Amino acid sequence: MGVVGLGTMGAGIAQVCVQAGFETIGREVSDDLGERGRSTIDHYLSRGVEKARLSQQDKDAALARLTLVTDLGELAGCDLVIEAVIEDLATKHTVFKELDEIVGAGAILATNTSALSVTEIATATNRPERVVGMHFFNPAPVLKLVEVVRTEQTSPELFDAAYEFSQRIGKEPIACNDTPGFVVNRILIPLLNDCVRVIDEARVSPEDVDRAMTFGANWPIGPCALIDLIGIDVHVHASEALAGALGEERMAPPPRLREMLEEGKLGRKSGHGFFSYSASTK
Ligand SMILES: NC(=O)c1ccc[n+]([C@@H]2O[C@H](COP(=O)([O-])OP(=O)(O)OC[C@H]3O[C@@H](n4cnc5c(N)ncnc54)[C@H](O)[C@@H]3O)[C@@H](O)[C@H]2O)c1
């Protein structure tokens, strides 16, 4: 199989695939970025060895299943290609158009897009029936869910194959139609935005909003801590995309989040968001 893009999501998806025993070709735009993807995977597998979750032998075998390439043409023999490049329709169109010319007629072409339309991405190919969404969650090696997304054109056999593949790599797939935000983001984004609006409406602190939802609704993590983990930039971008697609004001990011973004408070990764993080808690 092939993974296009070894950034945050692509590296995680490639790790899941090599750990599940699949020979995986990872394509990056440069050798340096490819090596960075590989070292991310190495780092997380090493942590697994330290914590005795996998043996050194299994780690070495998993890494040996990963081949790095920069030329998309090297993916010609893949049965499944998962695209995980930046969330930009033009970039995804370029990748899918090229893949359409490269991979065999029987291959599955999957996109990991969060907020773009799978149907629109598929228009770059001459085989929209062989395009499906496979939406993994971050971090892909940890979170079990894969939303397997069908468009009106997706062939049922191809959809079933993508669904079964998700199970074979140890994931918990769900089946859904190509609608804005699919399932989790459609529910979670407006919900988290409401939690942020309540901070100002009810004059409650972020700490107490989190206490409210953990002690009152039994959430495992408070909404503010969750947004810090997702990243304010990622959440605002996803909110804007969903607001644009659905035309609902409630989906749009609240002013407080936009201000945090302008101030560079991006959450855990920047050390500051609703809460502050030291190097050891980032
Ligand atoms: N980060 C998340 O939480 C998350 C979760 C689920 C899905 N997604 C989706 O996964 C996809 C990738 O997101 P990410 O967070 O891994 O991004 P990232 O910024 O970490 O990685 C982006 C990748 O795109 C590649 N890229 C950039 N410009 C390119 C170009 N012109 N041509 C080809 N490749 C190019 C980069 O080399 C890199 O591999 C997006 O569609 C995103 O919406 C992200």
The ligand as a Gaussian input file, in Angstrom:
#p B3LYP/6-31G(d) Opt

LIG

0 1
 N       -3.900000      16.865000      12.016000
 C       -5.069000      16.337000      12.307000
 O       -5.530000      16.361000      13.461000
 C       -5.871000      15.640000      11.242000
 C       -6.795000      14.647000      11.614000
 C       -7.489000      13.961000      10.622000
 C       -7.290000      14.286000       9.288000
 N       -6.395000      15.277000       8.958000
 C       -6.193000      15.553000       7.536000
 O       -5.010000      14.889000       7.115000
 C       -4.394000      15.620000       6.054000
 C       -2.957000      15.935000       6.407000
 O       -2.940000      16.701000       7.591000
 P       -1.660000      16.743000       8.559000
 O       -2.142000      17.288000       9.849000
 O       -0.958000      15.430000       8.526000
 O       -0.782000      17.842000       7.825000
 P        0.825000      18.076000       7.887000
 O        0.997000      19.534000       7.652000
 O        1.423000      17.471000       9.088000
 O        1.363000      17.278000       6.603000
 C        1.048000      17.727000       5.311000
 C        1.706000      16.864000       4.272000
 O        1.396000      17.415000       2.992000
 C        2.586000      17.401000       2.201000
 N        2.487000      18.452000       1.206000
 C        2.497000      19.784000       1.390000
 N        2.393000      20.431000       0.210000
 C        2.315000      19.468000      -0.743000
 C        2.190000      19.499000      -2.160000
 N        2.098000      20.656000      -2.825000
 N        2.135000      18.309000      -2.813000
 C        2.203000      17.139000      -2.146000
 N        2.319000      17.060000      -0.806000
 C        2.369000      18.200000      -0.111000
 C        3.691000      17.651000       3.220000
 O        4.934000      17.283000       2.681000
 C        3.227000      16.788000       4.375000
 O        3.598000      15.446000       4.172000
 C       -5.266000      16.854000       5.822000
 O       -6.168000      16.595000       4.797000
 C       -5.986000      17.003000       7.152000
 O       -7.216000      17.668000       7.048000
 C       -5.661000      15.940000       9.895000

